[in-house]
Amino acid sequence: MKKKLISLFLVFVFFLTAGAGCKKPTMQEAVKPVVLNFWRVYEGQDAFAEIIAKYNAQHPYVTINYRKLRYDEYEEALLNAFAEDRGPDIFSIHNTWIRKYESKLEPMPAQTTMVFPITQGSLKKEVVPEFRTMKSLGLKELKQNFVDAVYSDVVLNDKIYGLPLSVDTLAMYYNQDLFDQAGITEIPRYWNRDFQQMVKKLTKQDLKGNILQSGVALGGGKNIERYSDILAILMMQNGASMMSDAGQVLFQTVPAVFQSQNYNPGLMALRFYTDFANPIKEVYCWNSGLENSVDLFASGKLAIMFGYSYHLPTIKTKAPKLNFLVEPIPQIEGATVPTNMANYWVEAVSKKSLYKNEAWNFIQFMTSSENATSYLEKTNKPTALRSLINTQKEDPEIGVFADQVLTAKSWYRGKNPILAENFLADMIQAVLADTENKTIELMNFYANRIQQTVN
């Protein structure tokens, strides 16, 4: 009997200890704390507070440290931090910088695994960890969810290197009062003779030829905000391939439809653009002595400027009483499909990050339609997601920009995009100073200079 009691006791102890061994670990026991450092420019932490809070509710072990840097210090700070192995896990790069930073970027993995806190028990509730593996966004889903410009920019060798929260587009700002004073009732839709005649009406000069009021900010270089994008979109709308599939800078490429004609789309666009800064042309309205186009527009002395949605708060701050509106950028008359310019930033993961899995999981969470909406509403920016375009089209401020994102494009400017833009400015000035009608030679020369930033 004594031996039987001892045996029963041992069996009881076995089951007791076995049950204890099967007890699920707590959240604290299952996962270690993760800290993601997130660097961006322009927006403060308020723009992401709601998104981060929602993410923390799902993954309380992940802390996201957000840091905003000034644009003029951003790249230097990034490169120095990476060189010293103290760089961020997640950081923003401009859509034209992706190839420049390719060696520092970790592409999106096929899947991510995260821990979720799950509450169990009916009487005694406890929070236990649940590991879930989730499939990442694929190339097909990227095309389906985001506008075309995104796929063209962020996919390299069939891998995704970043995702955007928004995509901005170039639009036309105009001063309603100056239009009214000139008796202009119709907004220009095309780059044609009517547009040129309208600019003449909107331009005022004194007896010495000094420009007192400019009809449009076109023709110049660095004192025109985003001059490189304006010239590029004119070329692209005319049919120029800014760069071939083989990586050749080819402003002079002739579309197939014009192969039998003496037509050079890049040359046509460059001449049209520079005419507005050529004193011997009837459309002359710009020169290098004028203020920056945004400042001149805010002062009420510029009738038309071209800019992005991010210029809206700048103009409103500089000139709160200015009577201006925004319309789509003009197109080539007769074109069957509009062509617009995309300008945006993408969120990317550092190759040196210790938490690549969590970093990419957060980026996908942040750029989903549900969570991106929070960011877009706080920043008043146009969406990168197809599903949100129709909602934004009705917005009185950013509707114009959102309406253009489906037909917006960008172009790769080499591994030094800032230098490439400077070459475009040099090309513009060289054409304006040319007295020997060598525009095509100058265009080809600077296309070759830009090519050097690609190779």
C-alpha positions as CSV (number, residue, x, y, z in Angstrom):
1,M,0.0,0.0,0.0
2,K,2.9,2.3,0.9
3,K,4.6,1.6,-2.4
4,K,1.3,2.3,-4.3
5,L,0.9,5.7,-2.5
6,I,4.5,6.6,-3.5
7,S,3.8,5.7,-7.1
8,L,0.7,7.8,-7.2
9,F,2.5,10.7,-5.7
10,L,5.3,10.4,-8.3
11,V,2.7,10.3,-11.1
12,F,1.1,13.5,-9.6
13,V,4.4,15.3,-9.4
14,F,5.2,14.3,-13.0
15,F,2.0,15.7,-14.4
16,L,2.3,18.8,-12.3
17,T,5.9,19.5,-13.5
18,A,5.0,18.5,-17.1
19,G,2.2,21.1,-17.1
20,A,4.6,23.7,-15.9
21,G,7.0,22.9,-18.6
22,C,4.4,23.4,-21.3
23,K,3.4,26.9,-20.0
24,K,3.7,29.4,-22.8
25,P,6.3,32.2,-22.3
26,T,5.2,35.7,-21.6
27,M,5.8,38.5,-24.1
28,Q,8.8,39.7,-22.1
29,E,10.2,36.2,-22.2
30,A,9.5,35.5,-25.9
31,V,10.9,38.6,-27.5
32,K,13.7,41.1,-26.9
33,P,13.1,44.8,-27.3
34,V,13.7,46.2,-30.8
35,V,14.5,49.9,-31.5
36,L,14.1,51.2,-35.0
37,N,15.7,54.5,-35.8
38,F,13.7,56.3,-38.6
39,W,15.2,59.4,-40.4
40,R,13.3,61.7,-42.7
41,V,13.2,65.3,-44.0
42,Y,10.4,67.9,-44.0
43,E,7.7,66.3,-41.7
44,G,7.9,66.3,-38.0
45,Q,6.9,63.4,-35.7
46,D,3.3,64.5,-35.5
47,A,2.8,63.3,-39.0
48,F,3.6,59.7,-37.9
49,A,2.3,59.7,-34.3
50,E,-0.9,57.9,-35.1
51,I,0.8,55.3,-37.3
52,I,3.5,54.6,-34.8
53,A,0.9,54.3,-32.0
54,K,-1.1,51.8,-34.0
55,Y,2.0,49.8,-34.8
56,N,3.1,49.7,-31.1
57,A,-0.3,48.4,-30.1
58,Q,0.3,45.4,-32.3
59,H,4.0,45.1,-31.5
60,P,4.7,46.7,-28.1
61,Y,8.3,45.4,-28.1
62,V,9.2,47.6,-31.0
63,T,10.2,51.2,-30.3
64,I,10.4,53.6,-33.2
65,N,12.6,56.7,-32.8
66,Y,11.7,59.3,-35.3
67,R,14.2,62.0,-36.3
68,K,13.6,64.9,-38.7
69,L,16.6,66.5,-40.4
70,R,17.0,69.6,-42.5
71,Y,17.3,68.9,-46.3
72,D,20.6,70.7,-46.6
73,E,22.2,68.5,-43.9
74,Y,20.4,65.2,-44.6
75,E,22.7,63.4,-47.1
76,E,25.9,64.3,-45.3
77,A,24.4,63.2,-42.0
78,L,23.3,59.9,-43.6
79,L,26.6,59.1,-45.2
80,N,28.6,60.0,-42.1
81,A,26.3,57.8,-39.9
82,F,26.5,54.8,-42.3
83,A,30.3,55.2,-42.4
84,E,30.4,55.1,-38.6
85,D,27.9,52.2,-38.3
86,R,25.4,54.4,-36.4
87,G,23.0,55.0,-39.3
88,P,19.2,54.7,-39.2
89,D,17.3,51.4,-39.8
90,I,14.7,53.2,-41.9
91,F,15.4,56.3,-43.9
92,S,13.9,58.4,-46.8
93,I,15.5,58.8,-50.1
94,H,14.3,60.8,-53.1
95,N,12.9,58.7,-56.0
96,T,15.9,59.8,-58.2
97,W,18.4,58.6,-55.5
98,I,17.6,54.9,-55.4
99,R,20.4,53.8,-57.7
100,K,22.8,56.1,-55.9
101,Y,22.1,54.4,-52.6
102,E,21.5,50.9,-54.0
103,S,24.6,49.4,-52.3
104,K,23.4,50.7,-48.9
105,L,19.8,49.4,-49.2
106,E,18.3,46.1,-48.1
107,P,15.6,45.0,-50.6
108,M,12.2,43.9,-49.3
109,P,12.3,40.2,-48.1
110,A,9.8,37.7,-49.4
111,Q,8.2,37.6,-45.9
112,T,8.4,39.0,-42.4
113,T,7.8,37.3,-39.0
114,M,6.4,39.4,-36.2
115,V,5.2,38.7,-32.6
116,F,1.6,39.7,-31.7
117,P,0.3,39.9,-28.1
118,I,-2.7,37.6,-27.7
119,T,-5.0,37.7,-24.7
120,Q,-6.0,34.2,-23.5
121,G,-8.0,32.7,-20.6
122,S,-11.6,33.2,-19.5
123,L,-11.1,33.6,-15.7
124,K,-7.5,34.5,-15.4
125,K,-6.5,36.4,-18.5
126,E,-3.0,36.5,-19.7
127,V,-1.1,38.0,-22.6
128,V,0.9,35.5,-24.6
129,P,3.0,35.9,-27.7
130,E,1.9,34.6,-31.1
131,F,4.4,34.4,-34.0
132,R,3.0,35.2,-37.4
133,T,4.8,35.0,-40.7
134,M,3.3,37.4,-43.4
135,K,4.0,37.4,-47.1
136,S,5.5,40.7,-48.3
137,L,4.3,42.8,-51.1
138,G,5.2,41.2,-54.5
139,L,5.9,42.8,-57.8
140,K,2.3,42.2,-59.0
141,E,0.8,43.7,-55.9
142,L,3.2,46.7,-56.2
143,K,1.8,47.4,-59.7
144,Q,-1.8,46.9,-58.6
145,N,-1.6,49.0,-55.4
146,F,0.8,51.9,-56.4
147,V,0.9,54.2,-59.4
148,D,3.1,53.3,-62.3
149,A,5.9,55.8,-61.5
150,V,6.6,53.8,-58.2
151,Y,7.2,50.5,-59.9
152,S,9.5,52.1,-62.5
153,D,11.6,53.7,-59.8
154,V,11.8,51.3,-56.8
155,V,12.2,48.0,-58.6
156,L,15.8,47.0,-59.5
157,N,16.6,43.5,-60.7
158,D,13.1,42.3,-59.7
159,K,13.6,43.5,-56.1
160,I,11.7,46.2,-54.3
161,Y,14.0,48.8,-52.6
162,G,11.5,51.2,-51.1
163,L,7.9,52.2,-50.8
164,P,6.4,55.8,-50.8
165,L,3.8,57.4,-48.7
166,S,2.8,59.9,-51.4
167,V,3.6,60.9,-55.0
168,D,3.6,64.6,-55.9
169,T,3.1,66.0,-59.4
170,L,4.1,69.2,-61.2
171,A,1.2,71.6,-61.7
172,M,0.5,75.1,-62.9
173,Y,0.0,77.9,-60.3
174,Y,-1.5,81.1,-61.6
175,N,-2.3,84.5,-60.2
176,Q,-6.1,85.1,-60.7
177,D,-5.8,88.9,-60.3
178,L,-3.2,89.2,-63.0
179,F,-5.2,87.1,-65.3
180,D,-8.3,89.3,-64.7
181,Q,-6.3,92.5,-65.3
182,A,-5.1,91.1,-68.6
183,G,-8.6,90.1,-69.6
184,I,-7.7,86.4,-69.8
185,T,-10.7,84.2,-69.0
186,E,-9.5,80.8,-70.2
187,I,-6.8,78.8,-68.5
188,P,-4.1,77.5,-70.8
189,R,-4.4,73.8,-71.5
190,Y,-1.7,73.4,-74.1
191,W,1.9,74.6,-74.9
192,N,0.9,76.3,-78.1
193,R,0.7,79.7,-79.8
194,D,-2.3,80.7,-77.6
195,F,-0.1,80.0,-74.5
196,Q,2.6,82.2,-75.9
197,Q,0.2,85.0,-76.8
198,M,-1.2,84.9,-73.3
199,V,2.3,85.1,-71.7
200,K,2.9,88.3,-73.8
201,K,-0.3,89.8,-72.4
202,L,0.8,89.0,-68.8
203,T,4.4,90.4,-69.2
204,K,5.2,94.0,-68.5
205,Q,8.5,95.8,-69.2
206,D,9.7,99.3,-68.7
207,L,11.1,101.6,-71.4
208,K,14.6,100.1,-70.8
209,G,13.3,96.5,-71.3
210,N,13.5,95.6,-67.6
211,I,10.9,93.0,-66.7
212,L,8.4,94.5,-64.2
213,Q,5.9,91.6,-64.3
214,S,6.7,88.2,-65.8
215,G,4.1,86.2,-67.6
216,V,5.6,82.8,-66.8
217,A,8.7,81.3,-65.0
218,L,10.2,79.6,-68.0
219,G,13.4,79.7,-69.9
220,G,15.9,80.1,-67.1
221,G,17.9,77.9,-64.8
222,K,18.5,78.0,-61.1
223,N,16.2,80.9,-60.3
224,I,13.3,78.9,-61.5
225,E,12.0,76.4,-59.0
226,R,12.4,72.8,-60.3
227,Y,13.6,74.1,-63.7
228,S,15.0,70.6,-64.4
229,D,11.6,69.0,-64.0
230,I,9.9,71.6,-66.1
231,L,12.3,71.2,-69.0
232,A,12.2,67.4,-68.6
233,I,8.4,67.2,-68.8
234,L,8.4,69.4,-71.9
235,M,10.8,66.9,-73.5
236,M,8.9,63.9,-72.4
237,Q,5.6,65.4,-73.5
238,N,7.1,66.0,-76.9
239,G,8.1,62.3,-77.1
240,A,11.7,62.3,-76.1
241,S,13.1,59.3,-74.2
242,M,15.1,60.9,-71.4
243,M,17.0,57.7,-71.1
244,S,16.9,54.4,-73.1
245,D,16.3,51.0,-71.6
246,A,20.0,50.4,-72.1
247,G,20.8,53.4,-69.8
248,Q,21.7,55.9,-72.6
249,V,20.7,59.6,-72.1
250,L,19.0,60.4,-75.4
251,F,17.2,63.7,-75.4
252,Q,17.2,63.6,-79.2
253,T,15.4,60.3,-79.6
254,V,12.7,60.5,-82.2
255,P,9.4,58.6,-81.5
256,A,8.6,55.9,-84.1
257,V,5.5,57.9,-85.3
258,F,7.9,60.8,-86.4
259,Q,10.7,58.7,-87.8
260,S,10.0,59.8,-91.4
261,Q,10.0,63.5,-90.5
262,N,12.6,65.9,-89.5
263,Y,11.6,66.0,-85.9
264,N,13.7,66.1,-82.8
265,P,11.5,66.2,-79.6
266,G,14.3,67.1,-77.2
267,L,15.5,70.0,-79.4
268,M,11.9,71.3,-80.0
269,A,11.3,71.3,-76.2
270,L,14.6,73.0,-75.4
271,R,14.1,75.8,-78.0
272,F,10.5,76.3,-76.8
273,Y,11.7,76.5,-73.2
274,T,14.6,78.9,-73.7
275,D,12.7,81.3,-75.9
276,F,11.0,82.7,-72.8
277,A,14.5,83.9,-71.5
278,N,15.7,85.1,-74.9
279,P,15.5,88.9,-75.2
280,I,15.0,88.8,-79.0
281,K,12.0,86.6,-78.8
282,E,8.5,88.0,-78.6
283,V,7.7,85.8,-75.6
284,Y,10.7,87.1,-73.6
285,C,9.6,87.3,-69.9
286,W,12.5,85.9,-67.8
287,N,16.2,86.4,-67.0
288,S,18.8,85.5,-64.5
289,G,18.4,88.8,-62.7
290,L,14.9,88.0,-61.4
291,E,14.0,86.6,-58.0
292,N,13.4,82.9,-57.5
293,S,10.1,82.0,-59.1
294,V,8.4,81.1,-55.8
295,D,9.4,84.5,-54.3
296,L,8.4,86.4,-57.4
297,F,5.0,84.6,-57.5
298,A,4.4,85.3,-53.9
299,S,5.2,89.0,-54.5
300,G,2.4,89.2,-57.1
301,K,4.8,90.0,-60.0
302,L,4.7,86.6,-61.7
303,A,1.5,85.3,-63.4
304,I,2.4,81.6,-63.8
305,M,4.8,79.3,-62.0
306,F,5.1,75.6,-62.0
307,G,5.4,73.7,-58.8
308,Y,4.4,70.8,-56.6
309,S,1.9,70.5,-53.8
310,Y,4.6,71.1,-51.3
311,H,4.9,74.7,-52.6
312,L,1.3,75.4,-51.4
313,P,2.2,76.1,-47.7
314,T,5.3,78.1,-48.7
315,I,3.2,80.4,-50.9
316,K,0.5,80.7,-48.3
317,T,3.0,81.6,-45.6
318,K,4.8,84.2,-47.8
319,A,1.6,85.7,-49.2
320,P,-1.5,84.8,-47.2
321,K,-3.7,87.3,-49.2
322,L,-2.5,86.2,-52.7
323,N,-5.3,85.3,-55.0
324,F,-4.0,82.2,-56.8
325,L,-5.3,78.9,-58.1
326,V,-3.7,75.7,-59.3
327,E,-4.5,73.9,-62.6
328,P,-3.0,70.8,-64.4
329,I,0.3,71.4,-66.2
330,P,-0.3,72.1,-69.9
331,Q,0.0,69.3,-72.4
332,I,1.0,69.0,-76.1
333,E,-2.1,69.8,-78.2
334,G,-3.3,66.7,-79.9
335,A,-1.6,64.2,-77.6
336,T,-3.9,61.3,-76.9
337,V,-2.4,60.6,-73.4
338,P,-1.3,63.2,-70.9
339,T,2.2,63.1,-69.5
340,N,3.0,64.4,-66.0
341,M,6.1,64.6,-63.8
342,A,6.4,62.6,-60.5
343,N,8.5,63.8,-57.6
344,Y,8.5,61.9,-54.3
345,W,10.4,60.2,-51.5
346,V,10.5,56.5,-50.6
347,E,11.0,54.8,-47.3
348,A,14.0,52.3,-47.4
349,V,15.8,50.0,-45.1
350,S,19.6,50.1,-44.4
351,K,21.6,47.1,-45.3
352,K,23.4,47.6,-42.0
353,S,20.3,47.5,-39.9
354,L,20.2,44.8,-37.2
355,Y,16.4,44.7,-37.5
356,K,15.7,44.4,-41.3
357,N,12.7,42.1,-40.7
358,E,11.0,44.6,-38.3
359,A,12.0,47.6,-40.4
360,W,10.4,46.2,-43.6
361,N,7.3,45.1,-41.7
362,F,6.9,48.7,-40.4
363,I,7.3,50.2,-43.9
364,Q,4.6,47.9,-45.3
365,F,2.4,48.7,-42.4
366,M,2.9,52.4,-42.8
367,T,2.3,52.5,-46.5
368,S,-0.9,50.5,-46.5
369,S,-4.0,52.4,-47.6
370,E,-5.4,52.5,-44.1
371,N,-2.3,53.9,-42.4
372,A,-1.1,56.1,-45.3
373,T,-4.4,57.9,-45.1
374,S,-3.4,59.2,-41.6
375,Y,-0.1,60.6,-43.0
376,L,-1.8,62.1,-46.1
377,E,-4.5,63.9,-44.1
378,K,-1.9,65.4,-41.7
379,T,0.5,66.5,-44.4
380,N,-2.0,67.4,-47.2
381,K,-0.1,65.5,-49.8
382,P,-1.3,63.5,-52.9
383,T,-1.4,59.8,-52.6
384,A,0.8,57.1,-54.1
385,L,-1.9,54.5,-53.8
386,R,-4.4,53.9,-56.6
387,S,-7.2,53.2,-54.2
388,L,-7.1,56.7,-52.6
389,I,-6.9,58.8,-55.8
390,N,-10.7,59.2,-56.4
391,T,-11.1,60.4,-52.8
392,Q,-8.4,63.0,-53.2
393,K,-9.6,64.2,-56.6
394,E,-12.3,66.2,-54.9
395,D,-10.0,67.9,-52.5
396,P,-9.9,71.7,-53.3
397,E,-6.2,72.0,-52.7
398,I,-4.5,68.7,-53.7
399,G,-7.1,67.4,-56.1
400,V,-5.2,68.7,-59.1
401,F,-2.0,67.0,-58.0
402,A,-3.7,63.7,-57.2
403,D,-5.6,63.7,-60.5
404,Q,-2.2,63.6,-62.4
405,V,-0.5,60.8,-60.5
406,L,-1.7,58.0,-62.8
407,T,0.0,59.6,-65.7
408,A,3.1,60.8,-63.9
409,K,6.6,59.7,-64.8
410,S,10.1,60.2,-63.6
411,W,13.5,59.5,-65.1
412,Y,16.8,58.1,-63.7
413,R,19.4,60.9,-63.5
414,G,22.4,58.8,-62.7
415,K,24.3,58.2,-59.5
416,N,24.7,61.9,-58.9
417,P,21.2,63.4,-59.7
418,I,22.2,66.8,-58.3
419,L,25.1,67.0,-60.7
420,A,22.8,65.9,-63.5
421,E,20.4,68.8,-62.7
422,N,23.4,71.2,-62.6
423,F,24.3,70.0,-66.1
424,L,20.8,70.8,-67.3
425,A,21.1,74.3,-65.9
426,D,24.5,74.7,-67.7
427,M,22.8,73.5,-70.9
428,I,20.1,76.1,-70.6
429,Q,22.6,78.9,-70.0
430,A,24.8,77.7,-72.9
431,V,21.8,77.7,-75.3
432,L,20.8,81.2,-74.2
433,A,24.4,82.4,-74.8
434,D,24.7,80.7,-78.2
435,T,25.1,83.0,-81.2
436,E,26.0,80.3,-83.7
437,N,22.7,78.3,-83.7
438,K,24.4,75.2,-82.2
439,T,21.5,74.2,-79.9
440,I,21.5,70.6,-81.0
441,E,25.3,70.3,-80.5
442,L,24.9,71.8,-77.0
443,M,22.1,69.5,-76.2
444,N,24.1,66.4,-77.2
445,F,27.2,67.7,-75.3
446,Y,25.3,68.0,-72.0
447,A,23.4,64.7,-72.6
448,N,26.9,63.2,-72.7
449,R,27.8,65.0,-69.5
450,I,24.8,63.6,-67.7
451,Q,25.7,60.2,-69.2
452,Q,28.9,60.4,-67.1
453,T,26.8,60.4,-63.9
454,V,25.1,57.2,-65.1
455,N,28.1,55.1,-66.0
